[in-house]
Amino acid sequence: SSGINAESGSSGINAEYGGHSSSGSSSLHPSDAVKLQAAVQEIEKMVQIQSQLEIIKNMNAKCFERCIYKPSSSPLGNGERQCIAKCMDRFQDGLKVVNSTIMQRHRQEQLAAQDSAGMSLRS
C-alpha cells in the first residue's frame, strides 16, 4: 500500500530517496524496494500498536476517574464493576464511530483522487 513498484522502480518513495522516474538515470533496485516496503510496513505496525496502547491508557484513565470514587485495597464493588464495564463499552462504541467516519472519508478521498486522475487522462 506504500505505492512502491519493485519491477519498474518508480514511485513517490523512489524519487523521495534519490531515485529517479523511469525516464531518469537511476531507480530503486527491486530488492531495495522490497526492503523499503517491509520497513514501512513494520513502522506502520509499530505506530498502530502505540496508538492502541494510548487508546487503552486513555480509556483506563477516563473510566477509573469516572467510576472509582474511593480507591482502596478491597475488591471493586458491583456498582464500580458495572460502571467500568459500561464506560469501556461506551468508549469502544465511540472509537468505532470515529474509525468508521475516518474510513468513509478515506474512501471518498480515494474515489475523488481516482475521478480526478481519470479526468486528467481524458483531457
Steps between C-alpha positions, in 0.01 A plus 500: 500500500803726505490534122836341430529327166794263539513404133519848352663659802288813459303639790459804716730337754756425228521864397495613862805288586721596208366275225359635177195419296514253212622786280782579747846352515460281812229329696445305819621142460213247533658333806542841665137583421390178673717581804365856509142378475561252785651778713204729429257221596692434821491869593127518422446196724700659784304825469174306505603310816609823669169660406306207645701516823425872527128434448499235773692732734247781438204265543640369830563852631156632400310200633699489824441871553130462426428177691739460793409749769695356795805299393574231758674168536168315509349351183281717281136516591220393267410860415861585417538191279179580314604864457840397359341247263252759368770767474727270300210398274415867433865581435529213252173598330635852459821364346298294254311812388823697462674218310199452273490872421872505425467199268205659316692824448805309383289308245342825380843659460624197306199510269542874447870449422417222254232714337736795461778274367257349250384843388859623448576193286198573281596864449 
